[in-house]
Amino acid sequence: MKYKRTPIIGETVRVHKNLNNGKWSVSGRVKGKGFQVIAHLDSVSLGNAIPKVSKAGINKIRANGVRRVCAYMQGEYKGTYGKDYGCKVTFNPYQNDHFVINALTSRETKFLNGNLFFNDGDGYCTVE
């Protein structure tokens, strides 16, 4: 059974791009099961976002050429609104081992103020 519900404002969630349906997959804590996908949304706004990348996952992608979730952003769910401008955030496991913000890597910055907005397939650090 898939757990589907609307994320709660302020809830800690994980967000990754769903390459099958083009939406943003939002994972929340499910009692007794850890984090599981609870919603697929067209846009997501996060506060206090932290990048998470699995080196083992990247290695499997590079070795097998099969897509899998190996990176996500974890933060506080702020809703489905936001500004789709600011510094663009990207991740490509074939090119980098980390998220890239325009020309800055996630190792060099803390995503500015930690606010992220995901919309239409792109992620942005929102500068307020």
VEXMIZA-923929 format. One record per residue (C-alpha): x, y, z. Coordinates in steps of 0.5 Angstrom, whole numbers, always signed. Layout:
% residues N
X	Y	Z
...
END
This chain:
% residues 128
+0	+0	+0
+3	+7	-2
+2	+12	+3
-1	+19	+0
-2	+25	+4
-1	+32	+4
+5	+34	+8
+4	+39	+14
+7	+45	+14
+14	+45	+18
+14	+38	+17
+21	+35	+16
+21	+32	+9
+26	+29	+3
+25	+32	-4
+28	+29	-10
+26	+29	-17
+22	+23	-20
+24	+22	-27
+18	+17	-29
+13	+22	-28
+17	+29	-28
+14	+31	-21
+17	+32	-14
+17	+26	-10
+16	+28	-3
+18	+23	+3
+15	+24	+10
+16	+20	+16
+11	+14	+16
+10	+11	+23
+14	+4	+23
+17	+5	+16
+22	+11	+16
+21	+16	+11
+17	+14	+5
+14	+18	-1
+8	+21	+1
+6	+26	-5
+8	+27	-12
+8	+35	-13
+9	+40	-18
+12	+45	-14
+15	+45	-7
+18	+50	-2
+23	+48	+3
+26	+52	+9
+33	+50	+12
+35	+45	+7
+40	+40	+7
+43	+36	+1
+44	+29	+2
+48	+25	-3
+49	+17	-3
+56	+16	-5
+55	+8	-6
+48	+10	-10
+52	+14	-15
+57	+9	-16
+52	+4	-17
+49	+9	-22
+56	+10	-26
+57	+2	-26
+50	+0	-28
+48	+6	-32
+41	+5	-28
+37	+11	-25
+36	+11	-18
+35	+16	-12
+42	+17	-9
+41	+24	-7
+35	+29	-4
+34	+35	+0
+32	+35	+7
+28	+41	+10
+22	+44	+13
+16	+43	+8
+14	+50	+7
+8	+49	+2
+8	+49	-6
+9	+56	-7
+15	+60	-8
+20	+64	-13
+23	+61	-19
+29	+65	-19
+35	+66	-15
+41	+61	-16
+39	+54	-20
+41	+48	-16
+42	+42	-20
+45	+35	-19
+48	+30	-24
+51	+23	-22
+55	+22	-28
+58	+29	-27
+59	+31	-20
+59	+27	-13
+55	+33	-10
+49	+38	-12
+51	+44	-16
+49	+51	-15
+50	+55	-21
+58	+55	-21
+58	+54	-13
+58	+47	-10
+54	+44	-4
+61	+43	-1
+62	+51	-1
+56	+54	+1
+50	+52	+6
+45	+54	+0
+45	+61	+2
+39	+62	+7
+37	+55	+6
+31	+56	+3
+29	+52	-4
+24	+52	-9
+23	+46	-14
+18	+48	-20
+17	+45	-27
+23	+40	-26
+28	+46	-23
+31	+47	-16
+32	+54	-14
+36	+57	-8
+31	+63	-6
+35	+69	-4
+30	+74	+0
END
